[in-house]
Amino acid sequence: MAHAINSSAVGATPERSCMAMTEAIRFSPAKSRLKPYRASTFVIFFAIQYANRQLKSAFAFDTSKNVMAVVMKSRIELSGKTAIVTGGTRGLGRDIAARLAESGCSVFICSRNAPESLPDGVTFESCDIRDADQAKAFVDKVAAKTGRIDILVNNAGGSPPHEASTASSRFAEAIVRLNMLGPLYMSQAAYPYMAKAGSGSIVNIASVSGARPSPGTAIYGAAKAGLINLTQSLAQEWGKEGIRVNAIIAGLMTTENAEATYGDAEAQAKVGASMPLGRMGIGDDLAGAVLWLVSDLAQWVSGARLQVDGGGERPYFLDLVKGA
């Protein structure tokens, strides 16, 4: 028969609560009249209630001991690690850099122009990642300061709208350098330090534009498609050195430049309402995915194309059929 839960332990500290839960739900199917599936249901119900109070929780099941337990973790811990975030001075990159710093990383960001302010724990260095020599000098400088490069987030990118038929060669080359070659140069610069350490995590911020047609930004979409392929190829080449390389395919995101892409606030609200989760993405959505990918929780994840898109865009033809 399952033990009663010690109410004095539950709600005290996560450690005591976990111990109480473990004792309460330890069972042997051969001896107990409490069926395993009922015990599992009870545990899940209790865990959900506890998670609502504690905000952070995860489940663990020890099959060797036939014990179900609730394991609490307040945040992903990355203390002692060094992270680089390109394009981290504003928008989504700034949010990613801030979250990495909050998790204990020494964070370095780069851009061509210095920002007016920085999140706590974040250091700025001027660098144009489209230049391979500048990219290498930046990474070498960070490594000289901290002695290591653990995490690289290739976030810098973007493109103004431009019809492919009239795009100049100069424009096309600039977009490809920023969105695909820049991440390659930064990854090449970080590679020796990660390979020497036998570990490292590279996250390339790609886009839904690289995974489906991108009319009006065809060159940008092609560059992001190249970045996705580069991600999977580097994961294959560098895996033997313990370097994991993953891509996040970002969906429709709210940034300071969102109006240029999605229209005014009213138009953006309509776009968000059309998505499965009812809103457009924000910086914390992307930052949370980055934190998971660079943590030990994803230690066997490499070459992945993680879609962070709120469920994706609704196929337009469905609305046409409905309105017909």
C-alpha positions as a Markdown table, in Angstrom:
| # | Residue | x | y | z |
|---|---|---|---|---|
| 1 | Met | 0.0 | 0.0 | 0.0 |
| 2 | Ala | 1.4 | 3.5 | -0.9 |
| 3 | His | 2.7 | 5.5 | 2.0 |
| 4 | Ala | 0.9 | 8.7 | 3.0 |
| 5 | Ile | 2.6 | 12.0 | 2.1 |
| 6 | Asn | 4.2 | 13.9 | 4.9 |
| 7 | Ser | 2.5 | 17.2 | 4.5 |
| 8 | Ser | 5.1 | 18.9 | 6.7 |
| 9 | Ala | 7.7 | 18.0 | 4.1 |
| 10 | Val | 5.7 | 18.9 | 1.0 |
| 11 | Gly | 5.9 | 22.6 | 0.4 |
| 12 | Ala | 9.0 | 23.1 | 2.7 |
| 13 | Thr | 12.0 | 22.7 | 0.3 |
| 14 | Pro | 12.3 | 21.0 | -3.0 |
| 15 | Glu | 14.7 | 18.5 | -1.5 |
| 16 | Arg | 12.4 | 17.5 | 1.3 |
| 17 | Ser | 9.4 | 17.4 | -1.0 |
| 18 | Cys | 11.2 | 15.1 | -3.4 |
| 19 | Met | 12.1 | 12.8 | -0.5 |
| 20 | Ala | 8.6 | 12.7 | 0.7 |
| 21 | Met | 7.2 | 12.1 | -2.8 |
| 22 | Thr | 9.7 | 9.3 | -3.3 |
| 23 | Glu | 8.7 | 7.5 | -0.1 |
| 24 | Ala | 5.0 | 8.1 | -0.8 |
| 25 | Ile | 5.0 | 6.5 | -4.3 |
| 26 | Arg | 7.6 | 3.8 | -3.9 |
| 27 | Phe | 5.8 | 0.6 | -4.8 |
| 28 | Ser | 6.3 | -3.0 | -5.8 |
| 29 | Pro | 3.6 | -4.2 | -8.3 |
| 30 | Ala | 3.9 | -7.7 | -7.0 |
| 31 | Lys | 3.0 | -6.7 | -3.5 |
| 32 | Ser | 0.9 | -3.5 | -3.6 |
| 33 | Arg | -2.8 | -3.3 | -4.3 |
| 34 | Leu | -2.2 | 0.1 | -5.8 |
| 35 | Lys | -1.9 | -0.6 | -9.5 |
| 36 | Pro | 1.1 | 1.0 | -11.3 |
| 37 | Tyr | -1.0 | 3.1 | -13.7 |
| 38 | Arg | -3.0 | 4.6 | -10.8 |
| 39 | Ala | 0.3 | 5.4 | -8.9 |
| 40 | Ser | 1.6 | 7.1 | -12.0 |
| 41 | Thr | -1.6 | 9.1 | -12.4 |
| 42 | Phe | -1.3 | 10.2 | -8.8 |
| 43 | Val | 2.3 | 11.2 | -9.2 |
| 44 | Ile | 1.7 | 13.2 | -12.3 |
| 45 | Phe | -1.3 | 15.0 | -10.7 |
| 46 | Phe | 0.8 | 15.9 | -7.7 |
| 47 | Ala | 3.7 | 17.1 | -9.8 |
| 48 | Ile | 1.6 | 19.4 | -11.8 |
| 49 | Gln | 0.2 | 21.0 | -8.7 |
| 50 | Tyr | 3.7 | 21.4 | -7.3 |
| 51 | Ala | 5.1 | 22.8 | -10.5 |
| 52 | Asn | 2.4 | 25.5 | -10.6 |
| 53 | Arg | 3.8 | 26.7 | -7.3 |
| 54 | Gln | 7.5 | 26.2 | -7.9 |
| 55 | Leu | 7.4 | 27.3 | -11.6 |
| 56 | Lys | 10.3 | 25.0 | -12.5 |
| 57 | Ser | 10.1 | 21.2 | -12.5 |
| 58 | Ala | 11.0 | 18.1 | -14.4 |
| 59 | Phe | 10.1 | 14.4 | -14.1 |
| 60 | Ala | 12.5 | 11.5 | -13.6 |
| 61 | Phe | 11.8 | 7.8 | -13.5 |
| 62 | Asp | 14.3 | 5.4 | -12.1 |
| 63 | Thr | 13.4 | 2.0 | -13.7 |
| 64 | Ser | 16.1 | 0.1 | -11.9 |
| 65 | Lys | 14.5 | 0.9 | -8.5 |
| 66 | Asn | 10.9 | 1.1 | -9.7 |
| 67 | Val | 10.6 | 4.5 | -8.2 |
| 68 | Met | 9.0 | 7.6 | -9.6 |
| 69 | Ala | 10.3 | 10.9 | -8.3 |
| 70 | Val | 9.9 | 14.6 | -9.0 |
| 71 | Val | 13.1 | 16.5 | -9.6 |
| 72 | Met | 13.1 | 20.3 | -9.3 |
| 73 | Lys | 15.6 | 22.6 | -11.0 |
| 74 | Ser | 15.2 | 26.3 | -10.9 |
| 75 | Arg | 17.2 | 27.1 | -14.0 |
| 76 | Ile | 19.8 | 25.8 | -16.5 |
| 77 | Glu | 23.2 | 26.4 | -14.8 |
| 78 | Leu | 26.0 | 27.4 | -17.1 |
| 79 | Ser | 28.5 | 28.9 | -14.6 |
| 80 | Gly | 32.1 | 29.0 | -15.7 |
| 81 | Lys | 31.4 | 28.8 | -19.4 |
| 82 | Thr | 32.2 | 31.4 | -22.0 |
| 83 | Ala | 29.6 | 32.3 | -24.6 |
| 84 | Ile | 29.7 | 34.4 | -27.8 |
| 85 | Val | 26.6 | 35.8 | -29.3 |
| 86 | Thr | 26.9 | 37.6 | -32.6 |
| 87 | Gly | 24.5 | 40.5 | -33.2 |
| 88 | Gly | 23.8 | 40.6 | -29.5 |
| 89 | Thr | 23.5 | 44.3 | -29.1 |
| 90 | Arg | 19.7 | 44.5 | -29.8 |
| 91 | Gly | 16.5 | 42.6 | -30.4 |
| 92 | Leu | 16.6 | 38.8 | -30.2 |
| 93 | Gly | 20.4 | 38.6 | -29.8 |
| 94 | Arg | 20.3 | 40.9 | -26.8 |
| 95 | Asp | 17.7 | 38.7 | -25.2 |
| 96 | Ile | 19.7 | 35.5 | -25.8 |
| 97 | Ala | 22.9 | 37.2 | -24.4 |
| 98 | Ala | 21.0 | 38.3 | -21.3 |
| 99 | Arg | 19.6 | 34.9 | -20.6 |
| 100 | Leu | 23.0 | 33.2 | -21.0 |
| 101 | Ala | 24.5 | 35.7 | -18.6 |
| 102 | Glu | 21.7 | 35.1 | -16.1 |
| 103 | Ser | 22.6 | 31.4 | -16.3 |
| 104 | Gly | 26.2 | 32.1 | -15.2 |
| 105 | Cys | 28.0 | 32.4 | -18.5 |
| 106 | Ser | 30.7 | 35.0 | -19.3 |
| 107 | Val | 29.0 | 36.5 | -22.4 |
| 108 | Phe | 30.6 | 38.4 | -25.2 |
| 109 | Ile | 28.6 | 40.1 | -28.0 |
| 110 | Cys | 29.8 | 41.7 | -31.1 |
| 111 | Ser | 28.5 | 44.1 | -33.7 |
| 112 | Arg | 29.9 | 46.9 | -35.9 |
| 113 | Asn | 28.4 | 49.6 | -33.6 |
| 114 | Ala | 28.5 | 49.7 | -29.8 |
| 115 | Pro | 25.1 | 49.7 | -28.0 |
| 116 | Glu | 24.1 | 52.4 | -25.6 |
| 117 | Ser | 23.7 | 49.9 | -22.8 |
| 118 | Leu | 24.5 | 46.3 | -22.0 |
| 119 | Pro | 22.7 | 43.6 | -19.9 |
| 120 | Asp | 24.5 | 42.7 | -16.7 |
| 121 | Gly | 27.4 | 40.2 | -17.3 |
| 122 | Val | 27.7 | 41.0 | -21.0 |
| 123 | Thr | 30.8 | 42.4 | -22.7 |
| 124 | Phe | 30.9 | 44.1 | -26.1 |
| 125 | Glu | 33.6 | 43.9 | -28.7 |
| 126 | Ser | 33.4 | 45.6 | -32.1 |
| 127 | Cys | 33.5 | 43.1 | -35.0 |
| 128 | Asp | 32.2 | 42.7 | -38.5 |
| 129 | Ile | 31.6 | 38.9 | -38.8 |
| 130 | Arg | 31.4 | 39.2 | -42.6 |
| 131 | Asp | 35.2 | 39.6 | -42.5 |
| 132 | Ala | 36.9 | 36.3 | -41.7 |
| 133 | Asp | 40.0 | 38.1 | -40.2 |
| 134 | Gln | 37.9 | 40.2 | -37.9 |
| 135 | Ala | 35.9 | 37.1 | -36.8 |
| 136 | Lys | 39.0 | 35.2 | -35.9 |
| 137 | Ala | 40.6 | 38.2 | -34.1 |
| 138 | Phe | 37.4 | 38.6 | -32.0 |
| 139 | Val | 37.2 | 35.0 | -31.0 |
| 140 | Asp | 40.9 | 34.9 | -30.2 |
| 141 | Lys | 40.6 | 38.0 | -28.0 |
| 142 | Val | 37.7 | 36.4 | -26.1 |
| 143 | Ala | 39.7 | 33.1 | -25.6 |
| 144 | Ala | 42.7 | 35.1 | -24.4 |
| 145 | Lys | 40.6 | 36.8 | -21.8 |
| 146 | Thr | 38.7 | 33.7 | -20.5 |
| 147 | Gly | 40.9 | 30.8 | -21.6 |
| 148 | Arg | 38.0 | 29.0 | -23.3 |
| 149 | Ile | 35.1 | 29.1 | -25.8 |
| 150 | Asp | 32.2 | 26.9 | -24.8 |
| 151 | Ile | 29.2 | 28.4 | -26.7 |
| 152 | Leu | 28.8 | 30.2 | -29.9 |
| 153 | Val | 25.4 | 31.6 | -31.0 |
| 154 | Asn | 25.4 | 32.8 | -34.6 |
| 155 | Asn | 22.5 | 35.2 | -34.3 |
| 156 | Ala | 23.5 | 38.1 | -36.6 |
| 157 | Gly | 21.6 | 38.2 | -39.8 |
| 158 | Gly | 18.7 | 39.7 | -41.6 |
| 159 | Ser | 17.7 | 41.4 | -44.9 |
| 160 | Pro | 15.5 | 44.2 | -46.2 |
| 161 | Pro | 12.9 | 43.2 | -48.7 |
| 162 | His | 14.1 | 43.1 | -52.3 |
| 163 | Glu | 12.8 | 41.5 | -55.4 |
| 164 | Ala | 15.3 | 38.9 | -56.7 |
| 165 | Ser | 14.9 | 40.1 | -60.3 |
| 166 | Thr | 16.4 | 43.5 | -59.5 |
| 167 | Ala | 18.8 | 42.6 | -56.7 |
| 168 | Ser | 22.4 | 43.7 | -57.5 |
| 169 | Ser | 25.3 | 41.3 | -57.2 |
| 170 | Arg | 26.7 | 43.5 | -54.4 |
| 171 | Phe | 23.4 | 43.3 | -52.5 |
| 172 | Ala | 23.2 | 39.5 | -53.0 |
| 173 | Glu | 26.8 | 38.9 | -51.9 |
| 174 | Ala | 26.3 | 41.1 | -48.8 |
| 175 | Ile | 23.2 | 39.1 | -47.7 |
| 176 | Val | 25.0 | 35.8 | -48.2 |
| 177 | Arg | 28.1 | 37.0 | -46.3 |
| 178 | Leu | 26.0 | 38.1 | -43.3 |
| 179 | Asn | 23.6 | 35.2 | -43.1 |
| 180 | Met | 25.7 | 32.2 | -44.1 |
| 181 | Leu | 29.4 | 33.0 | -44.5 |
| 182 | Gly | 29.6 | 35.0 | -41.2 |
| 183 | Pro | 28.4 | 32.1 | -39.1 |
| 184 | Leu | 30.9 | 29.9 | -41.0 |
| 185 | Tyr | 33.8 | 32.3 | -40.2 |
| 186 | Met | 32.8 | 32.5 | -36.6 |
| 187 | Ser | 32.5 | 28.7 | -36.3 |
| 188 | Gln | 35.9 | 28.2 | -37.9 |
| 189 | Ala | 37.4 | 30.6 | -35.5 |
| 190 | Ala | 35.8 | 28.9 | -32.4 |
| 191 | Tyr | 36.6 | 25.3 | -33.7 |
| 192 | Pro | 40.3 | 25.1 | -32.4 |
| 193 | Tyr | 39.3 | 26.0 | -28.9 |
| 194 | Met | 36.3 | 23.7 | -28.7 |
| 195 | Ala | 38.2 | 20.8 | -30.3 |
| 196 | Lys | 41.1 | 21.2 | -27.8 |
| 197 | Ala | 38.6 | 21.1 | -24.9 |
| 198 | Gly | 36.8 | 18.1 | -26.4 |
| 199 | Ser | 33.4 | 19.9 | -26.2 |
| 200 | Gly | 31.5 | 22.9 | -27.4 |
| 201 | Ser | 28.1 | 24.0 | -28.6 |
| 202 | Ile | 27.3 | 26.0 | -31.7 |
| 203 | Val | 23.8 | 27.3 | -32.3 |
| 204 | Asn | 22.9 | 28.9 | -35.6 |
| 205 | Ile | 19.8 | 31.0 | -35.6 |
| 206 | Ala | 18.2 | 30.2 | -38.9 |
| 207 | Ser | 14.7 | 31.2 | -40.1 |
| 208 | Val | 11.5 | 29.7 | -41.5 |
| 209 | Ser | 12.5 | 31.6 | -44.6 |
| 210 | Gly | 15.2 | 29.0 | -45.1 |
| 211 | Ala | 12.7 | 26.1 | -44.8 |
| 212 | Arg | 10.0 | 27.3 | -47.1 |
| 213 | Pro | 9.6 | 29.8 | -50.1 |
| 214 | Ser | 10.6 | 33.3 | -49.2 |
| 215 | Pro | 9.2 | 35.6 | -51.8 |
| 216 | Gly | 10.5 | 39.2 | -51.5 |
| 217 | Thr | 13.5 | 38.0 | -49.6 |
| 218 | Ala | 14.6 | 35.1 | -51.8 |
| 219 | Ile | 18.4 | 35.7 | -51.3 |
| 220 | Tyr | 17.9 | 35.8 | -47.6 |
| 221 | Gly | 15.9 | 32.6 | -47.7 |
| 222 | Ala | 18.6 | 30.9 | -49.8 |
| 223 | Ala | 21.3 | 32.0 | -47.4 |
| 224 | Lys | 19.3 | 30.7 | -44.4 |
| 225 | Ala | 18.7 | 27.4 | -46.2 |
| 226 | Gly | 22.5 | 27.2 | -46.7 |
| 227 | Leu | 23.0 | 27.9 | -43.0 |
| 228 | Ile | 20.7 | 25.0 | -42.1 |
| 229 | Asn | 22.7 | 22.7 | -44.4 |
| 230 | Leu | 25.9 | 24.0 | -43.0 |
| 231 | Thr | 24.7 | 23.2 | -39.5 |
| 232 | Gln | 24.1 | 19.6 | -40.3 |
| 233 | Ser | 27.3 | 19.2 | -42.2 |
| 234 | Leu | 29.4 | 20.7 | -39.4 |
| 235 | Ala | 27.6 | 18.4 | -36.9 |
| 236 | Gln | 28.8 | 15.5 | -39.0 |
| 237 | Glu | 32.4 | 16.8 | -39.4 |
| 238 | Trp | 33.0 | 18.1 | -35.9 |
| 239 | Gly | 31.1 | 15.5 | -33.8 |
| 240 | Lys | 34.2 | 13.4 | -33.2 |
| 241 | Glu | 35.7 | 16.4 | -31.4 |
| 242 | Gly | 32.7 | 16.6 | -29.1 |
| 243 | Ile | 31.4 | 19.7 | -30.8 |
| 244 | Arg | 27.6 | 19.9 | -31.1 |
| 245 | Val | 26.1 | 22.1 | -33.9 |
| 246 | Asn | 22.4 | 22.8 | -34.1 |
| 247 | Ala | 20.1 | 25.2 | -35.8 |
| 248 | Ile | 17.0 | 27.0 | -34.5 |
| 249 | Ile | 14.4 | 27.7 | -37.3 |
| 250 | Ala | 12.8 | 30.8 | -35.9 |
| 251 | Gly | 9.3 | 31.6 | -36.9 |
| 252 | Leu | 7.5 | 34.9 | -36.9 |
| 253 | Met | 9.1 | 37.0 | -34.2 |
| 254 | Thr | 8.3 | 40.3 | -32.6 |
| 255 | Thr | 11.3 | 42.6 | -32.8 |
| 256 | Glu | 12.0 | 46.3 | -32.9 |
| 257 | Asn | 11.8 | 46.0 | -36.7 |
| 258 | Ala | 8.6 | 43.9 | -36.8 |
| 259 | Glu | 6.6 | 46.8 | -38.3 |
| 260 | Ala | 8.7 | 46.8 | -41.5 |
| 261 | Thr | 7.9 | 43.1 | -42.0 |
| 262 | Tyr | 4.4 | 42.5 | -40.5 |
| 263 | Gly | 2.8 | 45.9 | -40.5 |
| 264 | Asp | 1.5 | 48.0 | -37.6 |
| 265 | Ala | 0.4 | 46.8 | -34.2 |
| 266 | Glu | -3.1 | 45.8 | -35.4 |
| 267 | Ala | -1.6 | 43.8 | -38.3 |
| 268 | Gln | 0.8 | 42.1 | -36.0 |
| 269 | Ala | -2.0 | 41.2 | -33.7 |
| 270 | Lys | -3.8 | 39.6 | -36.6 |
| 271 | Val | -0.7 | 37.6 | -37.6 |
| 272 | Gly | -0.2 | 36.4 | -34.1 |
| 273 | Ala | -3.9 | 35.4 | -33.7 |
| 274 | Ser | -3.6 | 33.3 | -36.9 |
| 275 | Met | -0.9 | 31.1 | -35.3 |
| 276 | Pro | -1.6 | 27.9 | -33.4 |
| 277 | Leu | -0.4 | 29.3 | -30.1 |
| 278 | Gly | -2.1 | 32.6 | -30.7 |
| 279 | Arg | 0.8 | 35.0 | -30.8 |
| 280 | Met | 4.1 | 35.9 | -32.5 |
| 281 | Gly | 7.4 | 34.8 | -30.8 |
| 282 | Ile | 9.4 | 37.0 | -28.5 |
| 283 | Gly | 13.1 | 37.0 | -27.5 |
| 284 | Asp | 12.6 | 34.8 | -24.4 |
| 285 | Asp | 11.1 | 32.1 | -26.6 |
| 286 | Leu | 14.2 | 31.9 | -28.7 |
| 287 | Ala | 16.5 | 32.3 | -25.7 |
| 288 | Gly | 14.9 | 29.4 | -23.9 |
| 289 | Ala | 15.6 | 27.1 | -26.8 |
| 290 | Val | 19.2 | 28.3 | -27.0 |
| 291 | Leu | 19.7 | 27.6 | -23.3 |
| 292 | Trp | 18.4 | 24.1 | -23.7 |
| 293 | Leu | 20.5 | 23.3 | -26.7 |
| 294 | Val | 23.8 | 24.5 | -25.1 |
| 295 | Ser | 23.1 | 22.7 | -21.8 |
| 296 | Asp | 23.9 | 19.2 | -20.8 |
| 297 | Leu | 20.2 | 18.4 | -21.2 |
| 298 | Ala | 20.8 | 18.3 | -24.9 |
| 299 | Gln | 24.2 | 16.6 | -24.8 |
| 300 | Trp | 23.1 | 14.0 | -27.4 |
| 301 | Val | 21.5 | 16.6 | -29.7 |
| 302 | Ser | 23.5 | 17.6 | -32.7 |
| 303 | Gly | 22.6 | 18.4 | -36.3 |
| 304 | Ala | 19.1 | 19.2 | -35.2 |
| 305 | Arg | 16.7 | 21.7 | -36.9 |
| 306 | Leu | 14.7 | 22.9 | -33.9 |
| 307 | Gln | 11.6 | 24.8 | -35.0 |
| 308 | Val | 10.7 | 27.6 | -32.6 |
| 309 | Asp | 7.6 | 28.9 | -34.4 |
| 310 | Gly | 4.6 | 28.6 | -32.2 |
| 311 | Gly | 3.2 | 25.7 | -34.2 |
| 312 | Gly | 4.0 | 27.2 | -37.6 |
| 313 | Glu | 2.1 | 29.3 | -40.1 |
| 314 | Arg | -1.5 | 28.4 | -41.0 |
| 315 | Pro | -1.7 | 27.4 | -44.7 |
| 316 | Tyr | -3.3 | 30.3 | -46.5 |
| 317 | Phe | -5.4 | 28.1 | -48.8 |
| 318 | Leu | -7.4 | 26.9 | -45.8 |
| 319 | Asp | -8.8 | 30.4 | -45.3 |
| 320 | Leu | -9.5 | 30.7 | -49.0 |
| 321 | Val | -11.5 | 27.4 | -49.0 |
| 322 | Lys | -13.3 | 28.4 | -45.9 |
| 323 | Gly | -14.3 | 31.8 | -47.4 |
| 324 | Ala | -15.3 | 30.3 | -50.7 |
